[in-house]
């Protein structure tokens, strides 16, 4: 271990989870899985061997959308803000 400066300069993120908002569209038939073996458990989907995190606020929005449109097949997620100010908007596509 070195000092903060050395460690910061040599730091490489080992995160293997992307965000669902990075996808152009999401199929509603994708399986949602849960990662529980981490400090902060999360939901995710797998697309092309990549994990995409699914914030619970997206699931809540989809619940309301499915009540009005149970036949929804695809949607998109737009992300705005950063950190504690992050907000997600679910956009029905088809």
TORPA-4810 file (N, C-alpha, C, O; in nm, 3 decimals):
<nodes>
NODE_1_0.083_-0.119_0.000_0.000_0.000_0.000_0.087_0.125_0.000_0.190_0.131_0.067_X
NODE_2_0.044_0.221_-0.075_0.115_0.348_-0.079_0.030_0.455_-0.015_-0.069_0.427_0.053_X
NODE_3_0.070_0.579_-0.037_-0.010_0.689_0.017_-0.130_0.715_-0.075_-0.145_0.650_-0.179_X
NODE_4_-0.216_0.808_-0.036_-0.337_0.836_-0.112_-0.306_0.874_-0.257_-0.374_0.829_-0.349_X
NODE_5_-0.205_0.956_-0.277_-0.172_1.001_-0.412_-0.132_0.883_-0.499_-0.180_0.870_-0.611_X
NODE_6_-0.044_0.796_-0.448_-0.001_0.679_-0.525_-0.117_0.585_-0.555_-0.132_0.536_-0.667_X
NODE_7_-0.198_0.560_-0.454_-0.312_0.470_-0.471_-0.412_0.526_-0.571_-0.465_0.453_-0.655_X
NODE_8_-0.440_0.656_-0.562_-0.536_0.719_-0.653_-0.486_0.715_-0.797_-0.564_0.690_-0.889_X
NODE_9_-0.359_0.740_-0.817_-0.304_0.739_-0.952_-0.302_0.599_-1.012_-0.311_0.584_-1.134_X
NODE_10_-0.292_0.498_-0.929_-0.288_0.360_-0.977_-0.424_0.291_-0.975_-0.435_0.175_-1.013_X
NODE_11_-0.527_0.364_-0.930_-0.660_0.305_-0.915_-0.722_0.272_-1.050_-0.721_0.354_-1.142_X
NODE_12_-0.777_0.151_-1.059_-0.856_0.110_-1.173_-0.985_0.053_-1.119_-0.983_-0.036_-1.034_X
NODE_13_-1.096_0.102_-1.167_-1.226_0.054_-1.120_-1.244_-0.093_-1.154_-1.215_-0.136_-1.265_X
NODE_14_-1.292_-0.168_-1.057_-1.320_-0.309_-1.079_-1.470_-0.333_-1.092_-1.515_-0.447_-1.097_X
NODE_15_-1.544_-0.224_-1.097_-1.690_-0.236_-1.109_-1.725_-0.302_-1.241_-1.675_-0.263_-1.347_X
NODE_16_-1.811_-0.401_-1.234_-1.853_-0.471_-1.353_-2.001_-0.450_-1.378_-2.062_-0.519_-1.460_X
NODE_17_-2.060_-0.354_-1.308_-2.203_-0.329_-1.322_-2.223_-0.195_-1.390_-2.175_-0.091_-1.345_X
NODE_18_-2.297_-0.199_-1.500_-2.333_-0.077_-1.570_-2.472_-0.036_-1.522_-2.528_-0.101_-1.434_X
NODE_19_-2.526_0.068_-1.578_-2.659_0.115_-1.539_-2.757_0.090_-1.653_-2.721_0.107_-1.769_X
NODE_20_-2.878_0.051_-1.620_-2.980_0.021_-1.721_-3.005_0.139_-1.815_-3.048_0.119_-1.928_X
NODE_21_-2.978_0.260_-1.769_-2.998_0.379_-1.853_-2.899_0.384_-1.969_-2.917_0.465_-2.061_X
NODE_22_-2.796_0.301_-1.968_-2.700_0.297_-2.077_-2.751_0.218_-2.198_-2.691_0.223_-2.305_X
NODE_23_-2.860_0.145_-2.180_-2.917_0.065_-2.289_-3.012_0.148_-2.374_-3.085_0.231_-2.320_X
NODE_24_-3.014_0.126_-2.506_-3.106_0.201_-2.593_-3.251_0.162_-2.570_-3.341_0.244_-2.586_X
NODE_25_-3.275_0.036_-2.531_-3.409_-0.011_-2.496_-3.395_-0.139_-2.415_-3.291_-0.206_-2.418_X
NODE_26_-3.501_-0.171_-2.341_-3.500_-0.289_-2.255_-3.628_-0.368_-2.281_-3.737_-0.312_-2.284_X
NODE_27_-3.613_-0.498_-2.301_-3.727_-0.587_-2.321_-3.786_-0.621_-2.184_-3.712_-0.653_-2.091_X
NODE_28_-3.917_-0.615_-2.172_-3.981_-0.642_-2.043_-3.974_-0.789_-2.003_-4.006_-0.822_-1.889_X
NODE_29_-3.932_-0.877_-2.093_-3.918_-1.019_-2.060_-3.782_-1.054_-2.004_-3.758_-1.170_-1.968_X
NODE_30_-3.690_-0.957_-1.996_-3.559_-0.984_-1.937_-3.576_-1.027_-1.792_-3.659_-0.972_-1.719_X
NODE_31_-3.497_-1.125_-1.751_-3.502_-1.172_-1.612_-3.430_-1.072_-1.522_-3.318_-1.030_-1.551_X
NODE_32_-3.495_-1.035_-1.412_-3.435_-0.946_-1.314_-3.379_-1.033_-1.201_-3.451_-1.113_-1.141_X
NODE_33_-3.250_-1.017_-1.175_-3.183_-1.095_-1.072_-3.143_-1.005_-0.956_-3.148_-0.882_-0.967_X
NODE_34_-3.104_-1.066_-0.846_-3.063_-0.990_-0.729_-2.922_-1.030_-0.687_-2.890_-1.149_-0.677_X
NODE_35_-2.838_-0.931_-0.663_-2.705_-0.954_-0.608_-2.714_-0.926_-0.459_-2.736_-0.812_-0.418_X
NODE_36_-2.698_-1.029_-0.379_-2.713_-1.014_-0.234_-2.582_-1.035_-0.159_-2.575_-1.012_-0.038_X
NODE_37_-2.477_-1.077_-0.229_-2.350_-1.107_-0.165_-2.257_-0.985_-0.162_-2.135_-1.000_-0.166_X
NODE_38_-2.315_-0.866_-0.154_-2.237_-0.743_-0.149_-2.289_-0.656_-0.035_-2.395_-0.683_0.022_X
NODE_39_-2.213_-0.553_-0.002_-2.252_-0.465_0.109_-2.387_-0.398_0.083_-2.469_-0.385_0.174_X
NODE_40_-2.410_-0.356_-0.041_-2.535_-0.291_-0.079_-2.602_-0.374_-0.188_-2.570_-0.357_-0.306_X
NODE_41_-2.694_-0.464_-0.152_-2.761_-0.549_-0.251_-2.832_-0.466_-0.358_-2.875_-0.354_-0.333_X
NODE_42_-2.843_-0.522_-0.478_-2.906_-0.452_-0.588_-2.969_-0.550_-0.685_-2.933_-0.668_-0.687_X
NODE_43_-3.063_-0.501_-0.767_-3.124_-0.578_-0.876_-3.046_-0.549_-1.004_-2.990_-0.441_-1.020_X
NODE_44_-3.045_-0.648_-1.094_-2.975_-0.627_-1.221_-3.033_-0.718_-1.329_-3.101_-0.816_-1.299_X
NODE_45_-3.003_-0.683_-1.455_-3.032_-0.769_-1.568_-2.899_-0.798_-1.637_-2.802_-0.726_-1.617_X
NODE_46_-2.896_-0.902_-1.718_-2.775_-0.936_-1.793_-2.806_-0.925_-1.942_-2.900_-0.988_-1.992_X
NODE_47_-2.726_-0.845_-2.010_-2.737_-0.828_-2.155_-2.596_-0.848_-2.212_-2.503_-0.777_-2.173_X
NODE_48_-2.580_-0.942_-2.303_-2.449_-0.971_-2.365_-2.339_-0.989_-2.260_-2.229_-0.935_-2.275_X
NODE_49_-2.368_-1.064_-2.156_-2.275_-1.094_-2.047_-2.236_-0.974_-1.962_-2.144_-0.985_-1.881_X
NODE_50_-2.303_-0.862_-1.978_-2.280_-0.744_-1.894_-2.396_-0.728_-1.798_-2.511_-0.748_-1.836_X
NODE_51_-2.365_-0.692_-1.673_-2.468_-0.664_-1.574_-2.508_-0.517_-1.582_-2.424_-0.429_-1.592_X
NODE_52_-2.640_-0.494_-1.577_-2.693_-0.358_-1.575_-2.779_-0.343_-1.451_-2.880_-0.413_-1.435_X
NODE_53_-2.740_-0.253_-1.364_-2.812_-0.230_-1.240_-2.951_-0.173_-1.268_-2.969_-0.088_-1.356_X
NODE_54_-3.050_-0.222_-1.192_-3.188_-0.176_-1.204_-3.229_-0.114_-1.070_-3.266_-0.187_-0.978_X
NODE_55_-3.223_0.018_-1.059_-3.265_0.083_-0.934_-3.412_0.052_-0.904_-3.493_0.036_-0.995_X
NODE_56_-3.446_0.044_-0.776_-3.583_0.010_-0.736_-3.684_0.114_-0.783_-3.801_0.081_-0.803_X
NODE_57_-3.642_0.238_-0.801_-3.735_0.340_-0.850_-3.785_0.307_-0.990_-3.896_0.344_-1.027_X
NODE_58_-3.704_0.237_-1.069_-3.745_0.196_-1.203_-3.854_0.089_-1.193_-3.952_0.091_-1.268_X
NODE_59_-3.837_-0.004_-1.100_-3.939_-0.108_-1.080_-4.071_-0.045_-1.036_-4.178_-0.088_-1.079_X
NODE_60_-4.064_0.055_-0.949_-4.185_0.124_-0.904_-4.254_0.195_-1.020_-4.376_0.191_-1.031_X
NODE_61_-4.177_0.260_-1.106_-4.235_0.328_-1.222_-4.297_0.228_-1.318_-4.406_0.251_-1.370_X
NODE_62_-4.228_0.116_-1.340_-4.282_0.014_-1.430_-4.411_-0.046_-1.376_-4.500_-0.080_-1.453_X
NODE_63_-4.421_-0.060_-1.246_-4.544_-0.113_-1.186_-4.663_-0.026_-1.226_-4.767_-0.077_-1.267_X
NODE_64_-4.647_0.106_-1.214_-4.754_0.199_-1.251_-4.784_0.193_-1.400_-4.900_0.199_-1.441_X
NODE_65_-4.680_0.181_-1.482_-4.699_0.173_-1.627_-4.773_0.045_-1.665_-4.864_0.048_-1.748_X
NODE_66_-4.735_-0.068_-1.604_-4.802_-0.196_-1.634_-4.948_-0.196_-1.592_-5.029_-0.267_-1.653_X
NODE_67_-4.984_-0.119_-1.491_-5.125_-0.109_-1.451_-5.208_-0.047_-1.563_-5.325_-0.083_-1.582_X
NODE_68_-5.149_0.046_-1.636_-5.218_0.113_-1.746_-5.198_0.042_-1.879_-5.284_0.047_-1.967_X
NODE_69_-5.083_-0.024_-1.895_-5.049_-0.089_-2.021_-4.982_-0.224_-1.993_-4.860_-0.235_-1.999_X
NODE_70_-5.062_-0.327_-1.962_-5.005_-0.457_-1.928_-4.935_-0.526_-2.045_-4.865_-0.625_-2.024_X
NODE_71_-4.953_-0.476_-2.167_-4.891_-0.538_-2.285_-4.760_-0.472_-2.326_-4.706_-0.503_-2.432_X
NODE_72_-4.707_-0.383_-2.243_-4.581_-0.316_-2.275_-4.471_-0.419_-2.301_-4.453_-0.512_-2.222_X
NODE_73_-4.398_-0.402_-2.409_-4.291_-0.496_-2.447_-4.151_-0.437_-2.429_-4.057_-0.510_-2.396_X
NODE_74_-4.136_-0.307_-2.451_-4.005_-0.242_-2.443_-4.017_-0.106_-2.376_-4.120_-0.039_-2.384_X
NODE_75_-3.908_-0.067_-2.310_-3.902_0.065_-2.250_-3.757_0.114_-2.251_-3.664_0.038_-2.277_X
NODE_76_-3.742_0.241_-2.223_-3.610_0.305_-2.216_-3.604_0.379_-2.083_-3.707_0.421_-2.030_X
NODE_77_-3.483_0.394_-2.030_-3.465_0.466_-1.904_-3.372_0.584_-1.928_-3.263_0.568_-1.982_X
NODE_78_-3.417_0.703_-1.887_-3.333_0.823_-1.894_-3.288_0.856_-1.753_-3.368_0.855_-1.660_X
NODE_79_-3.161_0.886_-1.739_-3.102_0.920_-1.610_-3.066_1.068_-1.610_-3.014_1.120_-1.709_X
NODE_80_-3.095_1.135_-1.498_-3.054_1.274_-1.483_-3.001_1.293_-1.341_-3.044_1.224_-1.248_X
NODE_81_-2.909_1.386_-1.326_-2.852_1.412_-1.195_-2.741_1.314_-1.160_-2.711_1.222_-1.236_X
NODE_82_-2.681_1.337_-1.045_-2.570_1.254_-0.998_-2.586_1.227_-0.849_-2.650_1.305_-0.778_X
NODE_83_-2.529_1.120_-0.803_-2.527_1.090_-0.660_-2.667_1.081_-0.602_-2.755_1.017_-0.658_X
NODE_84_-2.686_1.148_-0.489_-2.816_1.145_-0.421_-2.925_1.218_-0.500_-3.043_1.203_-0.470_X
NODE_85_-2.886_1.297_-0.598_-2.981_1.373_-0.680_-3.019_1.298_-0.809_-3.087_1.355_-0.894_X
NODE_86_-2.975_1.173_-0.824_-3.005_1.096_-0.946_-3.154_1.064_-0.953_-3.216_1.021_-0.856_X
NODE_87_-3.209_1.087_-1.073_-3.349_1.055_-1.098_-3.356_0.975_-1.228_-3.279_0.997_-1.321_X
NODE_88_-3.451_0.881_-1.232_-3.469_0.797_-1.349_-3.611_0.816_-1.403_-3.707_0.821_-1.327_X
NODE_89_-3.622_0.828_-1.536_-3.751_0.838_-1.601_-3.766_0.718_-1.692_-3.680_0.693_-1.777_X
NODE_90_-3.875_0.644_-1.675_-3.903_0.527_-1.758_-3.993_0.572_-1.874_-4.098_0.631_-1.853_X
NODE_91_-3.948_0.542_-1.995_-4.022_0.581_-2.115_-4.072_0.456_-2.187_-3.991_0.378_-2.238_X
NODE_92_-4.204_0.435_-2.190_-4.258_0.319_-2.264_-4.230_0.334_-2.414_-4.246_0.443_-2.469_X
NODE_93_-4.188_0.227_-2.480_-4.159_0.233_-2.623_-4.257_0.154_-2.708_-4.305_0.205_-2.809_X
NODE_94_-4.288_0.033_-2.669_-4.377_-0.050_-2.754_-4.453_-0.149_-2.669_-4.532_-0.227_-2.721_X
</nodes>
